[in-house]
Amino acid sequence: MSLPGFENETCTLTQQESDLLPVMVSALLRHIGKDAVISSEEMRSGIKTHLSLDISPARIRKLINYIRRNDLIVGLIANSKGYYVTDDPAEITIYIESLDGRISAMQKIRSQMYEYLQQLLYRNSQLKLPLK
């Protein structure tokens, strides 16, 4: 499923990306613990160097999302430095709290946009009223 306005970034995996999944899973499984973090840029560079593929940062995120949603790597989390695998409950708790904060921020923005849309629709309906 692609998101409106982000069709290229969020479309389903291409065949090339599907073929890349086992390589990414294998590579990510070598990054156990926060001291072994790998950044998106390091992943992109490694893919380009070893496989001659140029993958955008958005598509790396799409692949990571696919890996997580399909339980290809349990415990794959991220911090400001990159991605790593953990089985540490404290690190997973911190990551969940981070996700909750981002969800909350997105819900706030959505609510504000909805209110703005309602104002626009009301204003536009007012403008269309016949003049007397």
C-alpha positions as CSV (number, residue, x, y, z in Angstrom):
1,M,0.0,0.0,0.0
2,S,1.4,3.4,-0.9
3,L,0.6,6.6,0.9
4,P,-0.8,9.5,-1.1
5,G,2.0,12.1,-1.8
6,F,4.7,9.5,-1.1
7,E,3.9,6.8,-3.7
8,N,7.5,6.2,-4.7
9,E,8.7,5.9,-1.1
10,T,5.9,3.8,0.2
11,C,4.9,1.5,-2.6
12,T,5.2,-2.3,-2.1
13,L,8.6,-3.8,-2.3
14,T,10.1,-4.2,-5.7
15,Q,11.5,-7.5,-6.9
16,Q,15.0,-6.1,-6.4
17,E,14.1,-5.1,-2.8
18,S,12.6,-8.5,-2.1
19,D,15.8,-10.1,-3.3
20,L,17.7,-7.8,-1.0
21,L,15.7,-8.8,2.1
22,P,17.8,-11.9,3.0
23,V,21.0,-9.9,2.7
24,M,19.7,-7.1,4.9
25,V,18.3,-9.6,7.5
26,S,21.6,-11.4,7.6
27,A,23.5,-8.1,8.0
28,L,21.2,-6.7,10.7
29,L,21.5,-9.9,12.7
30,R,25.2,-9.2,13.1
31,H,24.3,-5.9,14.9
32,I,23.4,-7.2,18.4
33,G,23.3,-4.5,21.1
34,K,23.4,-0.8,21.0
35,D,27.2,-0.8,20.7
36,A,26.9,-2.5,17.4
37,V,24.4,-0.1,15.8
38,I,24.3,0.4,12.0
39,S,23.1,3.5,10.4
40,S,20.9,3.8,7.4
41,E,23.7,5.5,5.5
42,E,26.1,2.6,6.4
43,M,23.5,0.1,5.1
44,R,23.1,2.1,1.9
45,S,26.9,2.4,1.4
46,G,27.4,-1.4,2.0
47,I,24.6,-2.2,-0.5
48,K,26.1,0.1,-3.1
49,T,29.6,-1.2,-2.6
50,H,28.9,-4.9,-2.5
51,L,25.8,-5.2,-4.6
52,S,26.0,-2.1,-6.9
53,L,22.5,-1.0,-5.9
54,D,21.5,2.5,-5.0
55,I,18.8,2.4,-2.4
56,S,17.2,5.6,-1.1
57,P,17.0,6.3,2.6
58,A,13.2,6.1,2.3
59,R,13.4,2.6,0.8
60,I,15.8,1.5,3.5
61,R,13.1,2.6,6.0
62,K,10.5,0.7,4.0
63,L,12.7,-2.5,4.1
64,I,13.2,-2.1,7.8
65,N,9.5,-1.6,8.3
66,Y,8.8,-4.8,6.2
67,I,11.4,-6.8,8.3
68,R,9.7,-5.6,11.5
69,R,6.1,-6.1,10.4
70,N,6.8,-9.6,9.2
71,D,8.8,-10.6,12.2
72,L,11.9,-11.4,10.2
73,I,14.0,-10.0,13.0
74,V,12.4,-9.8,16.5
75,G,13.8,-7.1,18.7
76,L,15.0,-4.9,15.8
77,I,15.0,-1.4,17.2
78,A,16.5,2.0,16.4
79,N,17.9,5.0,18.2
80,S,19.4,8.3,16.9
81,K,22.5,6.4,15.7
82,G,20.8,3.6,13.7
83,Y,19.4,0.1,14.0
84,Y,20.3,-2.9,16.1
85,V,18.9,-6.0,17.6
86,T,18.3,-6.4,21.3
87,D,16.7,-8.6,23.9
88,D,17.2,-6.1,26.7
89,P,13.7,-5.3,28.2
90,A,14.9,-1.8,29.3
91,E,16.0,-0.9,25.7
92,I,12.8,-2.3,24.3
93,T,10.8,-0.3,26.8
94,I,12.6,2.9,25.9
95,Y,12.0,2.2,22.2
96,I,8.3,1.6,22.8
97,E,8.1,4.9,24.7
98,S,9.8,6.6,21.8
99,L,7.2,5.1,19.4
100,D,4.4,6.2,21.7
101,G,5.8,9.8,21.7
102,R,6.0,9.9,17.9
103,I,2.4,8.4,17.6
104,S,1.2,11.1,20.0
105,A,2.9,13.9,18.1
106,M,1.4,12.6,14.8
107,Q,-2.1,12.4,16.3
108,K,-1.8,16.0,17.5
109,I,-0.8,17.1,14.0
110,R,-3.6,15.1,12.5
111,S,-6.1,16.7,14.9
112,Q,-4.8,20.2,14.0
113,M,-5.0,19.4,10.3
114,Y,-8.5,18.1,10.7
115,E,-9.6,21.3,12.5
116,Y,-8.0,23.4,9.8
117,L,-9.8,21.4,7.1
118,Q,-13.1,21.9,8.9
119,Q,-12.4,25.7,9.0
120,L,-11.6,25.7,5.3
121,L,-14.7,23.7,4.4
122,Y,-16.9,26.0,6.5
123,R,-15.3,29.1,5.1
124,N,-15.6,27.8,1.5
125,S,-19.2,26.9,2.0
126,Q,-19.8,30.5,3.3
127,L,-18.2,31.9,0.2
128,K,-20.5,29.9,-2.1
129,L,-23.7,31.2,-0.5
130,P,-25.8,33.2,-3.0
131,L,-25.6,37.0,-2.3
132,K,-28.9,38.7,-1.5
